[in-house]
C-alpha cells in the first residue's frame, strides 16, 4: 500500500517546513499551504488522505477550513496542531 498523501496547513512557515522534512524522510508525499484558502486549492489538486492543520490563521481559520473539507469529504483524517491552549 502506498503511503498516504499529507497536507500540512499552518501560517507559520517553520511548522510545515519541519513536519514535511520529517514526513518526507519516512516516504510520505507532503504538500503544504500557508492558510485555509490555499489549503482548499491544494486539497482539490492532491486529495490527501491526511490533513495536519493549525487552528488560528488569518483570513480563513482552521475551523472554517475543516468544516469546508468535511462537508464534501467526511472520511478524510484531520489532525489539529495549535500553539494556543485555549
C-alpha positions in Angstrom: 0.0 0.0 0.0 1.3 3.5 -0.8 2.0 5.9 2.0 -0.8 8.5 2.5 -0.6 11.9 1.0 -0.4 14.5 3.7 -1.5 18.2 3.5 0.1 20.4 6.2 -1.6 23.8 6.8 0.0 26.5 9.0 0.6 30.2 8.6 3.9 29.9 10.5 6.3 28.7 7.7 8.6 26.9 10.2 6.0 24.3 11.2 5.2 23.0 7.7 8.9 23.0 6.8 9.9 20.9 9.8 7.0 18.5 9.6 7.3 18.0 5.8 11.1 17.2 6.1 10.4 14.6 8.8 7.5 13.0 6.9 9.2 13.0 3.5 12.1 11.1 5.0 9.6 8.5 6.0 8.4 8.2 2.4 5.2 10.3 2.6 4.1 12.7 -0.1 3.7 16.0 1.6 2.1 19.2 0.3 2.0 22.4 2.4 -0.2 25.5 2.5 0.1 28.7 4.5 -3.7 29.3 5.0 -7.1 27.9 4.7 -7.9 29.3 1.2 -4.6 28.0 -0.2 -5.2 24.7 1.5 -8.6 24.2 -0.2 -6.9 24.6 -3.6 -4.1 22.2 -2.6 -6.7 19.7 -1.3 -8.5 19.8 -4.6 -5.3 19.2 -6.5 -3.8 16.4 -4.3 -6.7 14.8 -2.5 -4.7 13.9 0.6 -5.8 11.2 3.0 -4.5 13.1 6.0 -4.5 16.8 6.8 -2.5 18.4 9.6 -3.8 21.9 10.3 -3.4 24.8 12.7 -6.5 26.5 14.1 -5.5 30.1 14.2 -4.7 31.5 10.8 -5.6 34.8 9.1 -8.5 35.1 6.6 -9.8 31.5 6.9 -9.1 29.9 10.2 -8.6 26.2 10.8 -12.1 25.6 11.9 -13.6 27.0 8.7 -11.2 25.1 6.6 -12.0 21.8 8.4 -15.8 22.4 8.0 -15.4 23.1 4.3 -13.3 19.9 3.8 -15.5 17.6 5.9 -18.7 18.8 4.2 -17.5 17.2 1.0 -15.0 14.6 2.2 -16.2 13.3 5.6 -13.7 10.4 5.7 -10.5 12.5 5.5 -8.4 12.2 8.6 -7.6 15.6 10.2 -5.1 16.3 12.9 -5.1 19.7 14.6 -1.9 21.2 16.0 -2.0 24.6 17.7 0.3 26.7 19.8 -2.7 28.0 21.8 -4.0 26.3 24.9 -7.5 27.8 24.8 
